[in-house]
Amino acid sequence: MAKKRRKLNKDFEKKIYSSKKNVELVLAKIYDIDDEDIQKEYMTAFNGVVNIYDQLKTDYELIGFNDNSEKLIKAYNDAFNSFESEFEI
């Protein structure tokens, strides 16, 4: 039986790309913090955002655009916005 092709969505790919750039930017800013304790605190708080982004990216790469995709991007955006509101970066 032939393998089912994953469904692609260009607009969603743009959202994933933008999310990747946001994660990279925040991680770079966190790595630039000189105080190790503060850096560790920020990193611990941001790990949740990174984990959701990884799940979002992996889901899209393996399955493609599906019912869960919008939920994952919303979860990522909520987590990212929550981090930004709690931590000044």
Secondary structure, DSSP 8 states (H G I E B T S, - for coil): ------B--HHHHHHHHHHHHHHHHHHHHHHT---HHHHHHHHHHHHHHHHHHHHHHHHHHHTBS-HHHHHHHHHHHHHHHHHHHHS--
